Amino acid sequence: MLVFRSEDHVARWLAGRAGGATISISTLAELAEAWWWDRLDPSWQPHTLEHNQAILDRLGLVGEFWRLD
């Protein structure tokens, strides 16, 4: 994961190469909270693929890049 100042900064860094997906820092924070919020719970169990996909879908992270299956 890389953090950039702007879409222009991303384009300069890629220098014509194909990029992956970009999201805002606020979406990244929402994703991190949704993905990791329960990891310190003593009864924690790994999330299912469906659970994790639902997190991505809820945050609007859709399309081939974001498909977990």
PDB file of N, CA, C, O and CB in Angstrom:
ATOM      1  N   MET A   1       0.837  -1.148   0.000  1.00  0.00           N
ATOM      2  CA  MET A   1       0.000   0.000   0.000  1.00  0.00           C
ATOM      3  C   MET A   1       0.898   1.233   0.000  1.00  0.00           C
ATOM      4  O   MET A   1       1.886   1.317   0.729  1.00  0.00           O
ATOM      5  CB  MET A   1      -0.961  -0.014   1.202  1.00  0.00           C
ATOM      6  N   LEU A   2       0.523   2.159  -0.826  1.00  0.00           N
ATOM      7  CA  LEU A   2       1.238   3.427  -0.895  1.00  0.00           C
ATOM      8  C   LEU A   2       0.241   4.556  -0.680  1.00  0.00           C
ATOM      9  O   LEU A   2      -0.922   4.439  -1.066  1.00  0.00           O
ATOM     10  CB  LEU A   2       1.978   3.587  -2.257  1.00  0.00           C
ATOM     11  N   VAL A   3       0.684   5.638  -0.072  1.00  0.00           N
ATOM     12  CA  VAL A   3      -0.172   6.798   0.161  1.00  0.00           C
ATOM     13  C   VAL A   3       0.388   7.950  -0.665  1.00  0.00           C
ATOM     14  O   VAL A   3       1.582   8.244  -0.625  1.00  0.00           O
ATOM     15  CB  VAL A   3      -0.245   7.170   1.692  1.00  0.00           C
ATOM     16  N   PHE A   4      -0.508   8.598  -1.417  1.00  0.00           N
ATOM     17  CA  PHE A   4      -0.119   9.711  -2.282  1.00  0.00           C
ATOM     18  C   PHE A   4      -0.928  10.944  -1.938  1.00  0.00           C
ATOM     19  O   PHE A   4      -1.990  10.856  -1.323  1.00  0.00           O
ATOM     20  CB  PHE A   4      -0.304   9.346  -3.762  1.00  0.00           C
ATOM     21  N   ARG A   5      -0.409  12.101  -2.346  1.00  0.00           N
ATOM     22  CA  ARG A   5      -1.085  13.371  -2.082  1.00  0.00           C
ATOM     23  C   ARG A   5      -2.287  13.595  -2.983  1.00  0.00           C
ATOM     24  O   ARG A   5      -3.265  14.217  -2.569  1.00  0.00           O
ATOM     25  CB  ARG A   5      -0.117  14.511  -2.247  1.00  0.00           C
ATOM     26  N   SER A   6      -2.224  13.089  -4.223  1.00  0.00           N
ATOM     27  CA  SER A   6      -3.274  13.384  -5.193  1.00  0.00           C
ATOM     28  C   SER A   6      -3.244  12.361  -6.321  1.00  0.00           C
ATOM     29  O   SER A   6      -2.311  11.566  -6.434  1.00  0.00           O
ATOM     30  CB  SER A   6      -3.115  14.813  -5.754  1.00  0.00           C
ATOM     31  N   GLU A   7      -4.284  12.397  -7.155  1.00  0.00           N
ATOM     32  CA  GLU A   7      -4.312  11.530  -8.337  1.00  0.00           C
ATOM     33  C   GLU A   7      -3.152  11.875  -9.274  1.00  0.00           C
ATOM     34  O   GLU A   7      -2.588  10.989  -9.915  1.00  0.00           O
ATOM     35  CB  GLU A   7      -5.667  11.665  -9.083  1.00  0.00           C
ATOM     36  N   ASP A   8      -2.798  13.153  -9.355  1.00  0.00           N
ATOM     37  CA  ASP A   8      -1.666  13.565 -10.187  1.00  0.00           C
ATOM     38  C   ASP A   8      -0.365  12.945  -9.679  1.00  0.00           C
ATOM     39  O   ASP A   8       0.472  12.510 -10.471  1.00  0.00           O
ATOM     40  CB  ASP A   8      -1.549  15.101 -10.213  1.00  0.00           C
ATOM     41  N   HIS A   9      -0.203  12.907  -8.386  1.00  0.00           N
ATOM     42  CA  HIS A   9       0.968  12.284  -7.781  1.00  0.00           C
ATOM     43  C   HIS A   9       1.016  10.797  -8.137  1.00  0.00           C
ATOM     44  O   HIS A   9       2.083  10.264  -8.441  1.00  0.00           O
ATOM     45  CB  HIS A   9       0.954  12.474  -6.247  1.00  0.00           C
ATOM     46  N   VAL A  10      -0.138  10.130  -8.099  1.00  0.00           N
ATOM     47  CA  VAL A  10      -0.221   8.724  -8.484  1.00  0.00           C
ATOM     48  C   VAL A  10       0.228   8.556  -9.934  1.00  0.00           C
ATOM     49  O   VAL A  10       1.040   7.685 -10.246  1.00  0.00           O
ATOM     50  CB  VAL A  10      -1.661   8.186  -8.294  1.00  0.00           C
ATOM     51  N   ALA A  11      -0.310   9.400 -10.815  1.00  0.00           N
ATOM     52  CA  ALA A  11       0.030   9.308 -12.245  1.00  0.00           C
ATOM     53  C   ALA A  11       1.529   9.506 -12.471  1.00  0.00           C
ATOM     54  O   ALA A  11       2.136   8.792 -13.270  1.00  0.00           O
ATOM     55  CB  ALA A  11      -0.766  10.355 -13.056  1.00  0.00           C
ATOM     56  N   ARG A  12       2.121  10.459 -11.779  1.00  0.00           N
ATOM     57  CA  ARG A  12       3.578  10.679 -11.927  1.00  0.00           C
ATOM     58  C   ARG A  12       4.354   9.475 -11.427  1.00  0.00           C
ATOM     59  O   ARG A  12       5.335   9.076 -12.055  1.00  0.00           O
ATOM     60  CB  ARG A  12       4.025  11.946 -11.160  1.00  0.00           C
ATOM     61  N   TRP A  13       3.945   8.887 -10.318  1.00  0.00           N
ATOM     62  CA  TRP A  13       4.640   7.733  -9.766  1.00  0.00           C
ATOM     63  C   TRP A  13       4.533   6.540 -10.706  1.00  0.00           C
ATOM     64  O   TRP A  13       5.500   5.801 -10.887  1.00  0.00           O
ATOM     65  CB  TRP A  13       4.077   7.377  -8.390  1.00  0.00           C
ATOM     66  N   LEU A  14       3.353   6.350 -11.307  1.00  0.00           N
ATOM     67  CA  LEU A  14       3.163   5.228 -12.228  1.00  0.00           C
ATOM     68  C   LEU A  14       3.961   5.405 -13.521  1.00  0.00           C
ATOM     69  O   LEU A  14       4.373   4.421 -14.135  1.00  0.00           O
ATOM     70  CB  LEU A  14       1.683   5.065 -12.554  1.00  0.00           C
ATOM     71  N   ALA A  15       4.178   6.643 -13.933  1.00  0.00           N
ATOM     72  CA  ALA A  15       4.955   6.955 -15.140  1.00  0.00           C
ATOM     73  C   ALA A  15       4.521   6.101 -16.336  1.00  0.00           C
ATOM     74  O   ALA A  15       5.356   5.522 -17.031  1.00  0.00           O
ATOM     75  CB  ALA A  15       6.450   6.747 -14.870  1.00  0.00           C
ATOM     76  N   GLY A  16       3.206   6.031 -16.567  1.00  0.00           N
ATOM     77  CA  GLY A  16       2.688   5.312 -17.708  1.00  0.00           C
ATOM     78  C   GLY A  16       2.385   3.842 -17.478  1.00  0.00           C
ATOM     79  O   GLY A  16       1.758   3.200 -18.321  1.00  0.00           O
ATOM     80  N   ARG A  17       2.828   3.297 -16.336  1.00  0.00           N
ATOM     81  CA  ARG A  17       2.519   1.891 -16.034  1.00  0.00           C
ATOM     82  C   ARG A  17       1.061   1.777 -15.588  1.00  0.00           C
ATOM     83  O   ARG A  17       0.461   2.741 -15.113  1.00  0.00           O
ATOM     84  CB  ARG A  17       3.477   1.330 -14.929  1.00  0.00           C
ATOM     85  N   ALA A  18       0.514   0.587 -15.751  1.00  0.00           N
ATOM     86  CA  ALA A  18      -0.864   0.348 -15.300  1.00  0.00           C
ATOM     87  C   ALA A  18      -0.906   0.350 -13.779  1.00  0.00           C
ATOM     88  O   ALA A  18      -0.025  -0.210 -13.126  1.00  0.00           O
ATOM     89  CB  ALA A  18      -1.413  -0.999 -15.858  1.00  0.00           C
ATOM     90  N   GLY A  19      -1.910   0.968 -13.230  1.00  0.00           N
ATOM     91  CA  GLY A  19      -2.060   1.007 -11.778  1.00  0.00           C
ATOM     92  C   GLY A  19      -3.122   0.036 -11.310  1.00  0.00           C
ATOM     93  O   GLY A  19      -3.809  -0.588 -12.118  1.00  0.00           O
ATOM     94  N   GLY A  20      -3.251  -0.084 -10.025  1.00  0.00           N
ATOM     95  CA  GLY A  20      -4.293  -0.920  -9.432  1.00  0.00           C
ATOM     96  C   GLY A  20      -5.487  -0.066  -9.093  1.00  0.00           C
ATOM     97  O   GLY A  20      -5.996   0.651  -9.955  1.00  0.00           O
ATOM     98  N   ALA A  21      -5.941  -0.123  -7.873  1.00  0.00           N
ATOM     99  CA  ALA A  21      -7.076   0.671  -7.419  1.00  0.00           C
ATOM    100  C   ALA A  21      -6.577   1.761  -6.488  1.00  0.00           C
ATOM    101  O   ALA A  21      -5.568   1.597  -5.803  1.00  0.00           O
ATOM    102  CB  ALA A  21      -8.134  -0.215  -6.714  1.00  0.00           C
ATOM    103  N   THR A  22      -7.284   2.857  -6.471  1.00  0.00           N
ATOM    104  CA  THR A  22      -6.985   3.922  -5.521  1.00  0.00           C
ATOM    105  C   THR A  22      -8.234   4.207  -4.696  1.00  0.00           C
ATOM    106  O   THR A  22      -9.358   4.129  -5.192  1.00  0.00           O
ATOM    107  CB  THR A  22      -6.494   5.208  -6.252  1.00  0.00           C
ATOM    108  N   ILE A  23      -8.014   4.539  -3.430  1.00  0.00           N
ATOM    109  CA  ILE A  23      -9.102   4.919  -2.536  1.00  0.00           C
ATOM    110  C   ILE A  23      -8.638   6.109  -1.709  1.00  0.00           C
ATOM    111  O   ILE A  23      -7.440   6.354  -1.563  1.00  0.00           O
ATOM    112  CB  ILE A  23      -9.536   3.726  -1.619  1.00  0.00           C
ATOM    113  N   SER A  24      -9.588   6.829  -1.180  1.00  0.00           N
ATOM    114  CA  SER A  24      -9.248   7.977  -0.337  1.00  0.00           C
ATOM    115  C   SER A  24      -8.724   7.482   1.010  1.00  0.00           C
ATOM    116  O   SER A  24      -8.956   6.338   1.400  1.00  0.00           O
ATOM    117  CB  SER A  24     -10.482   8.905  -0.138  1.00  0.00           C
ATOM    118  N   ILE A  25      -8.027   8.348   1.699  1.00  0.00           N
ATOM    119  CA  ILE A  25      -7.502   7.993   3.018  1.00  0.00           C
ATOM    120  C   ILE A  25      -8.653   7.758   4.004  1.00  0.00           C
ATOM    121  O   ILE A  25      -8.520   6.947   4.920  1.00  0.00           O
ATOM    122  CB  ILE A  25      -6.559   9.105   3.544  1.00  0.00           C
ATOM    123  N   SER A  26      -9.773   8.453   3.826  1.00  0.00           N
ATOM    124  CA  SER A  26     -10.911   8.229   4.723  1.00  0.00           C
ATOM    125  C   SER A  26     -11.525   6.849   4.479  1.00  0.00           C
ATOM    126  O   SER A  26     -11.946   6.188   5.428  1.00  0.00           O
ATOM    127  CB  SER A  26     -11.979   9.331   4.530  1.00  0.00           C
ATOM    128  N   THR A  27     -11.582   6.404   3.212  1.00  0.00           N
ATOM    129  CA  THR A  27     -12.066   5.057   2.925  1.00  0.00           C
ATOM    130  C   THR A  27     -11.095   4.021   3.478  1.00  0.00           C
ATOM    131  O   THR A  27     -11.517   2.989   3.999  1.00  0.00           O
ATOM    132  CB  THR A  27     -12.259   4.858   1.408  1.00  0.00           C
ATOM    133  N   LEU A  28      -9.805   4.289   3.368  1.00  0.00           N
ATOM    134  CA  LEU A  28      -8.799   3.392   3.941  1.00  0.00           C
ATOM    135  C   LEU A  28      -9.009   3.246   5.444  1.00  0.00           C
ATOM    136  O   LEU A  28      -8.918   2.139   5.975  1.00  0.00           O
ATOM    137  CB  LEU A  28      -7.377   3.915   3.649  1.00  0.00           C
ATOM    138  N   ALA A  29      -9.288   4.348   6.132  1.00  0.00           N
ATOM    139  CA  ALA A  29      -9.525   4.293   7.575  1.00  0.00           C
ATOM    140  C   ALA A  29     -10.783   3.488   7.884  1.00  0.00           C
ATOM    141  O   ALA A  29     -10.794   2.702   8.831  1.00  0.00           O
ATOM    142  CB  ALA A  29      -9.648   5.714   8.158  1.00  0.00           C
ATOM    143  N   GLU A  30     -11.841   3.671   7.096  1.00  0.00           N
ATOM    144  CA  GLU A  30     -13.064   2.887   7.294  1.00  0.00           C
ATOM    145  C   GLU A  30     -12.805   1.401   7.056  1.00  0.00           C
ATOM    146  O   GLU A  30     -13.303   0.552   7.795  1.00  0.00           O
ATOM    147  CB  GLU A  30     -14.181   3.386   6.357  1.00  0.00           C
ATOM    148  N   LEU A  31     -12.035   1.096   6.036  1.00  0.00           N
ATOM    149  CA  LEU A  31     -11.707  -0.296   5.734  1.00  0.00           C
ATOM    150  C   LEU A  31     -10.901  -0.923   6.866  1.00  0.00           C
ATOM    151  O   LEU A  31     -11.186  -2.044   7.287  1.00  0.00           O
ATOM    152  CB  LEU A  31     -10.928  -0.390   4.416  1.00  0.00           C
ATOM    153  N   ALA A  32      -9.912  -0.214   7.350  1.00  0.00           N
ATOM    154  CA  ALA A  32      -9.080  -0.738   8.437  1.00  0.00           C
ATOM    155  C   ALA A  32      -9.920  -1.015   9.681  1.00  0.00           C
ATOM    156  O   ALA A  32      -9.764  -2.050  10.329  1.00  0.00           O
ATOM    157  CB  ALA A  32      -7.950   0.249   8.772  1.00  0.00           C
ATOM    158  N   GLU A  33     -10.805  -0.086  10.005  1.00  0.00           N
ATOM    159  CA  GLU A  33     -11.648  -0.288  11.199  1.00  0.00           C
ATOM    160  C   GLU A  33     -12.564  -1.492  11.010  1.00  0.00           C
ATOM    161  O   GLU A  33     -12.674  -2.332  11.902  1.00  0.00           O
ATOM    162  CB  GLU A  33     -12.491   0.979  11.497  1.00  0.00           C
ATOM    163  N   ALA A  34     -13.215  -1.581   9.868  1.00  0.00           N
ATOM    164  CA  ALA A  34     -14.143  -2.688   9.627  1.00  0.00           C
ATOM    165  C   ALA A  34     -13.429  -4.031   9.579  1.00  0.00           C
ATOM    166  O   ALA A  34     -13.962  -5.041  10.038  1.00  0.00           O
ATOM    167  CB  ALA A  34     -14.900  -2.463   8.329  1.00  0.00           C
ATOM    168  N   TRP A  35     -12.223  -4.042   9.022  1.00  0.00           N
ATOM    169  CA  TRP A  35     -11.485  -5.295   8.833  1.00  0.00           C
ATOM    170  C   TRP A  35     -10.854  -5.800  10.126  1.00  0.00           C
ATOM    171  O   TRP A  35     -10.784  -7.008  10.349  1.00  0.00           O
ATOM    172  CB  TRP A  35     -10.407  -5.110   7.782  1.00  0.00           C
ATOM    173  N   TRP A  36     -10.390  -4.876  10.989  1.00  0.00           N
ATOM    174  CA  TRP A  36      -9.568  -5.265  12.140  1.00  0.00           C
ATOM    175  C   TRP A  36     -10.188  -4.998  13.503  1.00  0.00           C
ATOM    176  O   TRP A  36      -9.566  -5.334  14.510  1.00  0.00           O
ATOM    177  CB  TRP A  36      -8.278  -4.562  12.071  1.00  0.00           C
ATOM    178  N   TRP A  37     -11.375  -4.414  13.591  1.00  0.00           N
ATOM    179  CA  TRP A  37     -11.904  -3.942  14.881  1.00  0.00           C
ATOM    180  C   TRP A  37     -12.016  -5.022  15.938  1.00  0.00           C
ATOM    181  O   TRP A  37     -11.927  -4.716  17.127  1.00  0.00           O
ATOM    182  CB  TRP A  37     -13.248  -3.332  14.678  1.00  0.00           C
ATOM    183  N   ASP A  38     -12.205  -6.265  15.552  1.00  0.00           N
ATOM    184  CA  ASP A  38     -12.465  -7.323  16.535  1.00  0.00           C
ATOM    185  C   ASP A  38     -11.265  -8.236  16.795  1.00  0.00           C
ATOM    186  O   ASP A  38     -11.409  -9.235  17.501  1.00  0.00           O
ATOM    187  CB  ASP A  38     -13.623  -8.157  16.074  1.00  0.00           C
ATOM    188  N   ARG A  39     -10.115  -7.933  16.262  1.00  0.00           N
ATOM    189  CA  ARG A  39      -8.979  -8.852  16.337  1.00  0.00           C
ATOM    190  C   ARG A  39      -8.446  -9.069  17.758  1.00  0.00           C
ATOM    191  O   ARG A  39      -7.820 -10.097  18.017  1.00  0.00           O
ATOM    192  CB  ARG A  39      -7.872  -8.338  15.470  1.00  0.00           C
ATOM    193  N   LEU A  40      -8.671  -8.152  18.661  1.00  0.00           N
ATOM    194  CA  LEU A  40      -8.170  -8.317  20.027  1.00  0.00           C
ATOM    195  C   LEU A  40      -9.168  -9.008  20.952  1.00  0.00           C
ATOM    196  O   LEU A  40      -8.858  -9.270  22.115  1.00  0.00           O
ATOM    197  CB  LEU A  40      -7.807  -6.971  20.601  1.00  0.00           C
ATOM    198  N   ASP A  41     -10.345  -9.301  20.451  1.00  0.00           N
ATOM    199  CA  ASP A  41     -11.348 -10.007  21.239  1.00  0.00           C
ATOM    200  C   ASP A  41     -10.849 -11.424  21.514  1.00  0.00           C
ATOM    201  O   ASP A  41     -10.475 -12.128  20.576  1.00  0.00           O
ATOM    202  CB  ASP A  41     -12.725 -10.032  20.505  1.00  0.00           C
ATOM    203  N   PRO A  42     -10.833 -11.860  22.773  1.00  0.00           N
ATOM    204  CA  PRO A  42     -10.338 -13.205  23.098  1.00  0.00           C
ATOM    205  C   PRO A  42     -11.096 -14.322  22.370  1.00  0.00           C
ATOM    206  O   PRO A  42     -10.547 -15.405  22.166  1.00  0.00           O
ATOM    207  CB  PRO A  42     -10.429 -13.431  24.591  1.00  0.00           C
ATOM    208  N   SER A  43     -12.334 -14.073  21.983  1.00  0.00           N
ATOM    209  CA  SER A  43     -13.108 -15.097  21.282  1.00  0.00           C
ATOM    210  C   SER A  43     -13.062 -14.917  19.759  1.00  0.00           C
ATOM    211  O   SER A  43     -13.879 -15.486  19.036  1.00  0.00           O
ATOM    212  CB  SER A  43     -14.555 -15.070  21.760  1.00  0.00           C
ATOM    213  N   TRP A  44     -12.115 -14.131  19.289  1.00  0.00           N
ATOM    214  CA  TRP A  44     -12.022 -13.850  17.856  1.00  0.00           C
ATOM    215  C   TRP A  44     -11.890 -15.127  17.030  1.00  0.00           C
ATOM    216  O   TRP A  44     -11.160 -16.048  17.395  1.00  0.00           O
ATOM    217  CB  TRP A  44     -10.840 -12.933  17.580  1.00  0.00           C
ATOM    218  N   GLN A  45     -12.599 -15.160  15.929  1.00  0.00           N
ATOM    219  CA  GLN A  45     -12.511 -16.225  14.941  1.00  0.00           C
ATOM    220  C   GLN A  45     -12.239 -15.567  13.588  1.00  0.00           C
ATOM    221  O   GLN A  45     -12.733 -14.468  13.332  1.00  0.00           O
ATOM    222  CB  GLN A  45     -13.826 -17.099  14.910  1.00  0.00           C
ATOM    223  N   PRO A  46     -11.472 -16.211  12.727  1.00  0.00           N
ATOM    224  CA  PRO A  46     -11.230 -15.621  11.408  1.00  0.00           C
ATOM    225  C   PRO A  46     -12.551 -15.343  10.679  1.00  0.00           C
ATOM    226  O   PRO A  46     -13.506 -16.114  10.777  1.00  0.00           O
ATOM    227  CB  PRO A  46     -10.341 -16.554  10.559  1.00  0.00           C
ATOM    228  N   HIS A  47     -12.578 -14.249   9.964  1.00  0.00           N
ATOM    229  CA  HIS A  47     -13.763 -13.900   9.195  1.00  0.00           C
ATOM    230  C   HIS A  47     -13.867 -14.791   7.963  1.00  0.00           C
ATOM    231  O   HIS A  47     -12.865 -15.263   7.425  1.00  0.00           O
ATOM    232  CB  HIS A  47     -13.729 -12.415   8.787  1.00  0.00           C
ATOM    233  N   THR A  48     -15.077 -15.003   7.542  1.00  0.00           N
ATOM    234  CA  THR A  48     -15.287 -15.778   6.319  1.00  0.00           C
ATOM    235  C   THR A  48     -15.018 -14.894   5.108  1.00  0.00           C
ATOM    236  O   THR A  48     -15.000 -13.667   5.210  1.00  0.00           O
ATOM    237  CB  THR A  48     -16.729 -16.357   6.266  1.00  0.00           C
ATOM    238  N   LEU A  49     -14.812 -15.522   3.982  1.00  0.00           N
ATOM    239  CA  LEU A  49     -14.645 -14.796   2.726  1.00  0.00           C
ATOM    240  C   LEU A  49     -15.866 -13.923   2.470  1.00  0.00           C
ATOM    241  O   LEU A  49     -15.737 -12.779   2.034  1.00  0.00           O
ATOM    242  CB  LEU A  49     -14.421 -15.774   1.548  1.00  0.00           C
ATOM    243  N   GLU A  50     -17.039 -14.458   2.739  1.00  0.00           N
ATOM    244  CA  GLU A  50     -18.278 -13.708   2.521  1.00  0.00           C
ATOM    245  C   GLU A  50     -18.346 -12.470   3.425  1.00  0.00           C
ATOM    246  O   GLU A  50     -18.776 -11.401   2.992  1.00  0.00           O
ATOM    247  CB  GLU A  50     -19.498 -14.612   2.774  1.00  0.00           C
ATOM    248  N   HIS A  51     -17.922 -12.624   4.667  1.00  0.00           N
ATOM    249  CA  HIS A  51     -17.908 -11.487   5.599  1.00  0.00           C
ATOM    250  C   HIS A  51     -16.980 -10.392   5.079  1.00  0.00           C
ATOM    251  O   HIS A  51     -17.352  -9.220   5.031  1.00  0.00           O
ATOM    252  CB  HIS A  51     -17.463 -11.943   7.016  1.00  0.00           C
ATOM    253  N   ASN A  52     -15.777 -10.787   4.695  1.00  0.00           N
ATOM    254  CA  ASN A  52     -14.806  -9.804   4.207  1.00  0.00           C
ATOM    255  C   ASN A  52     -15.267  -9.155   2.905  1.00  0.00           C
ATOM    256  O   ASN A  52     -15.071  -7.956   2.709  1.00  0.00           O
ATOM    257  CB  ASN A  52     -13.445 -10.463   4.003  1.00  0.00           C
ATOM    258  N   GLN A  53     -15.878  -9.938   2.014  1.00  0.00           N
ATOM    259  CA  GLN A  53     -16.387  -9.364   0.771  1.00  0.00           C
ATOM    260  C   GLN A  53     -17.498  -8.369   1.059  1.00  0.00           C
ATOM    261  O   GLN A  53     -17.600  -7.341   0.389  1.00  0.00           O
ATOM    262  CB  GLN A  53     -16.893 -10.466  -0.167  1.00  0.00           C
ATOM    263  N   ALA A  54     -18.332  -8.663   2.050  1.00  0.00           N
ATOM    264  CA  ALA A  54     -19.406  -7.749   2.429  1.00  0.00           C
ATOM    265  C   ALA A  54     -18.844  -6.417   2.925  1.00  0.00           C
ATOM    266  O   ALA A  54     -19.423  -5.364   2.656  1.00  0.00           O
ATOM    267  CB  ALA A  54     -20.289  -8.383   3.509  1.00  0.00           C
ATOM    268  N   ILE A  55     -17.735  -6.454   3.638  1.00  0.00           N
ATOM    269  CA  ILE A  55     -17.085  -5.211   4.082  1.00  0.00           C
ATOM    270  C   ILE A  55     -16.693  -4.378   2.870  1.00  0.00           C
ATOM    271  O   ILE A  55     -17.002  -3.188   2.803  1.00  0.00           O
ATOM    272  CB  ILE A  55     -15.834  -5.515   4.958  1.00  0.00           C
ATOM    273  N   LEU A  56     -16.019  -4.997   1.922  1.00  0.00           N
ATOM    274  CA  LEU A  56     -15.592  -4.270   0.724  1.00  0.00           C
ATOM    275  C   LEU A  56     -16.790  -3.709  -0.032  1.00  0.00           C
ATOM    276  O   LEU A  56     -16.780  -2.551  -0.447  1.00  0.00           O
ATOM    277  CB  LEU A  56     -14.773  -5.184  -0.195  1.00  0.00           C
ATOM    278  N   ASP A  57     -17.817  -4.529  -0.210  1.00  0.00           N
ATOM    279  CA  ASP A  57     -19.012  -4.089  -0.928  1.00  0.00           C
ATOM    280  C   ASP A  57     -19.677  -2.918  -0.216  1.00  0.00           C
ATOM    281  O   ASP A  57     -20.077  -1.948  -0.859  1.00  0.00           O
ATOM    282  CB  ASP A  57     -20.003  -5.245  -1.077  1.00  0.00           C
ATOM    283  N   ARG A  58     -19.800  -3.003   1.118  1.00  0.00           N
ATOM    284  CA  ARG A  58     -20.446  -1.941   1.897  1.00  0.00           C
ATOM    285  C   ARG A  58     -19.716  -0.613   1.746  1.00  0.00           C
ATOM    286  O   ARG A  58     -20.334   0.451   1.765  1.00  0.00           O
ATOM    287  CB  ARG A  58     -20.512  -2.331   3.372  1.00  0.00           C
ATOM    288  N   LEU A  59     -18.404  -0.683   1.598  1.00  0.00           N
ATOM    289  CA  LEU A  59     -17.606   0.533   1.456  1.00  0.00           C
ATOM    290  C   LEU A  59     -17.533   1.012   0.007  1.00  0.00           C
ATOM    291  O   LEU A  59     -16.851   1.991  -0.294  1.00  0.00           O
ATOM    292  CB  LEU A  59     -16.206   0.298   1.988  1.00  0.00           C
ATOM    293  N   GLY A  60     -18.234   0.324  -0.882  1.00  0.00           N
ATOM    294  CA  GLY A  60     -18.231   0.730  -2.285  1.00  0.00           C
ATOM    295  C   GLY A  60     -16.994   0.291  -3.040  1.00  0.00           C
ATOM    296  O   GLY A  60     -16.729   0.778  -4.139  1.00  0.00           O
ATOM    297  N   LEU A  61     -16.230  -0.632  -2.457  1.00  0.00           N
ATOM    298  CA  LEU A  61     -15.016  -1.133  -3.102  1.00  0.00           C
ATOM    299  C   LEU A  61     -15.416  -2.335  -3.945  1.00  0.00           C
ATOM    300  O   LEU A  61     -15.333  -3.482  -3.506  1.00  0.00           O
ATOM    301  CB  LEU A  61     -13.906  -1.514  -2.045  1.00  0.00           C
ATOM    302  N   VAL A  62     -15.847  -2.047  -5.153  1.00  0.00           N
ATOM    303  CA  VAL A  62     -16.399  -3.060  -6.044  1.00  0.00           C
ATOM    304  C   VAL A  62     -15.575  -3.115  -7.325  1.00  0.00           C
ATOM    305  O   VAL A  62     -14.774  -2.223  -7.605  1.00  0.00           O
ATOM    306  CB  VAL A  62     -17.885  -2.765  -6.362  1.00  0.00           C
ATOM    307  N   GLY A  63     -15.778  -4.147  -8.074  1.00  0.00           N
ATOM    308  CA  GLY A  63     -15.052  -4.346  -9.319  1.00  0.00           C
ATOM    309  C   GLY A  63     -14.045  -5.475  -9.165  1.00  0.00           C
ATOM    310  O   GLY A  63     -13.826  -5.993  -8.070  1.00  0.00           O
ATOM    311  N   GLU A  64     -13.442  -5.842 -10.283  1.00  0.00           N
ATOM    312  CA  GLU A  64     -12.547  -7.000 -10.309  1.00  0.00           C
ATOM    313  C   GLU A  64     -11.418  -6.907  -9.276  1.00  0.00           C
ATOM    314  O   GLU A  64     -11.087  -7.906  -8.638  1.00  0.00           O
ATOM    315  CB  GLU A  64     -11.954  -7.152 -11.693  1.00  0.00           C
ATOM    316  N   PHE A  65     -10.833  -5.740  -9.108  1.00  0.00           N
ATOM    317  CA  PHE A  65      -9.721  -5.576  -8.171  1.00  0.00           C
ATOM    318  C   PHE A  65     -10.116  -5.981  -6.753  1.00  0.00           C
ATOM    319  O   PHE A  65      -9.298  -6.518  -6.006  1.00  0.00           O
ATOM    320  CB  PHE A  65      -9.232  -4.129  -8.181  1.00  0.00           C
ATOM    321  N   TRP A  66     -11.369  -5.722  -6.385  1.00  0.00           N
ATOM    322  CA  TRP A  66     -11.831  -5.923  -5.019  1.00  0.00           C
ATOM    323  C   TRP A  66     -12.527  -7.250  -4.797  1.00  0.00           C
ATOM    324  O   TRP A  66     -13.017  -7.495  -3.694  1.00  0.00           O
ATOM    325  CB  TRP A  66     -12.748  -4.825  -4.639  1.00  0.00           C
ATOM    326  N   ARG A  67     -12.592  -8.124  -5.803  1.00  0.00           N
ATOM    327  CA  ARG A  67     -13.224  -9.435  -5.643  1.00  0.00           C
ATOM    328  C   ARG A  67     -12.267 -10.373  -4.914  1.00  0.00           C
ATOM    329  O   ARG A  67     -11.119 -10.529  -5.330  1.00  0.00           O
ATOM    330  CB  ARG A  67     -13.631 -10.030  -7.023  1.00  0.00           C
ATOM    331  N   LEU A  68     -12.719 -10.990  -3.847  1.00  0.00           N
ATOM    332  CA  LEU A  68     -11.871 -11.886  -3.056  1.00  0.00           C
ATOM    333  C   LEU A  68     -11.948 -13.324  -3.522  1.00  0.00           C
ATOM    334  O   LEU A  68     -11.077 -14.123  -3.177  1.00  0.00           O
ATOM    335  CB  LEU A  68     -12.254 -11.813  -1.604  1.00  0.00           C
ATOM    336  N   ASP A  69     -12.950 -13.677  -4.285  1.00  0.00           N
ATOM    337  CA  ASP A  69     -13.093 -15.073  -4.690  1.00  0.00           C
ATOM    338  C   ASP A  69     -12.305 -15.312  -5.900  1.00  0.00           C
ATOM    339  O   ASP A  69     -12.285 -16.431  -6.413  1.00  0.00           O
ATOM    340  CB  ASP A  69     -14.529 -15.451  -4.926  1.00  0.00           C
TER     341      ASP A  69
END
